[in-house]
Amino acid sequence: MPKHIKKGVKLEHHLLKGILAALEEIAEIKRVKKVIPGRIYASDSRGFEIKVVRETLTGLKLLAKSNGSVQEIFLVVDKADRERVRREIERISEKWKKS
């Protein structure tokens, strides 16, 4: 496994504070092939939240929000498994929410 991938999460770029544990849990979901953190943007968000926003050509796009920042997260998932993965993320995301 390449040195910049840890527990299924690509760690080549920066991550929002406190997001790594959630990404590692997403990487453990059956049928998730890769978790790729993307760009970080400034925002007026408060608390911590991860949600699925849309499908992409290769899987799903998630947004992770954490106190003043938003980060794109891309998942590589086969088309047949996307809805099941989406439901699983929605189910487990409640425990990640912080106010």
C-alpha positions in Angstrom: 0.0 0.0 0.0 1.4 3.5 -0.9 2.8 5.4 2.0 0.2 8.2 1.7 -2.8 5.9 2.2 -3.6 4.9 5.8 -6.6 2.7 6.7 -8.1 3.3 3.2 -7.9 7.1 3.4 -5.6 9.1 1.1 -3.5 11.4 3.2 -1.7 13.4 0.6 -3.5 16.7 1.4 -4.6 18.5 4.5 -7.7 17.3 6.5 -10.2 19.2 8.6 -9.5 18.9 12.3 -11.1 15.8 13.8 -12.2 14.3 10.5 -9.6 11.4 10.2 -11.5 9.0 12.4 -14.8 9.6 10.5 -13.0 9.0 7.2 -11.4 5.8 8.4 -14.8 4.6 9.5 -16.2 5.4 6.0 -13.3 3.5 4.4 -14.4 0.4 6.4 -17.9 0.4 4.8 -18.2 -2.6 2.6 -17.8 -1.7 -1.1 -16.1 1.6 -0.5 -12.9 1.3 -2.6 -11.1 4.6 -1.8 -11.7 7.7 0.3 -10.1 10.8 -1.2 -10.1 14.1 0.7 -10.4 17.1 -1.6 -10.2 20.9 -1.3 -10.9 22.9 1.9 -12.9 26.1 1.7 -13.7 28.7 4.3 -17.4 28.9 5.3 -19.6 30.1 8.2 -20.4 26.5 9.3 -20.6 25.6 12.9 -20.3 22.2 14.5 -19.2 19.0 12.6 -21.2 17.3 9.9 -20.5 14.9 7.0 -23.2 14.4 4.3 -23.5 12.9 0.9 -24.2 15.6 -1.7 -24.3 13.8 -5.1 -23.1 11.0 -7.2 -20.0 11.4 -9.4 -18.7 9.4 -12.3 -16.7 7.2 -10.0 -18.7 7.2 -6.8 -20.0 9.7 -4.3 -19.1 13.3 -3.3 -19.4 14.2 0.4 -19.1 17.5 2.2 -17.5 17.6 5.6 -18.2 20.8 7.6 -16.3 21.8 10.7 -16.2 25.2 12.4 -15.5 27.6 9.6 -14.4 25.2 7.0 -15.8 22.8 4.4 -13.9 19.9 2.8 -14.9 17.9 -0.2 -14.5 14.1 0.2 -14.7 11.8 -2.8 -15.5 8.1 -2.5 -14.8 5.5 -5.2 -17.8 3.2 -5.2 -19.2 0.9 -7.9 -22.5 2.2 -9.3 -24.5 -0.8 -8.0 -23.4 -0.1 -4.4 -23.8 3.7 -4.2 -27.3 3.8 -2.7 -26.3 1.2 0.0 -23.2 3.2 0.8 -25.2 6.5 0.9 -27.6 5.0 3.4 -24.8 3.6 5.6 -23.1 7.0 5.7 -26.4 8.7 6.7 -27.0 6.1 9.4 -23.5 6.5 11.0 -23.1 10.2 10.5 -25.4 11.1 13.4 -22.7 10.1 15.9 -20.2 12.5 14.2 -22.4 15.6 14.6 -21.1 18.0 17.2 -22.8 21.3 18.0 
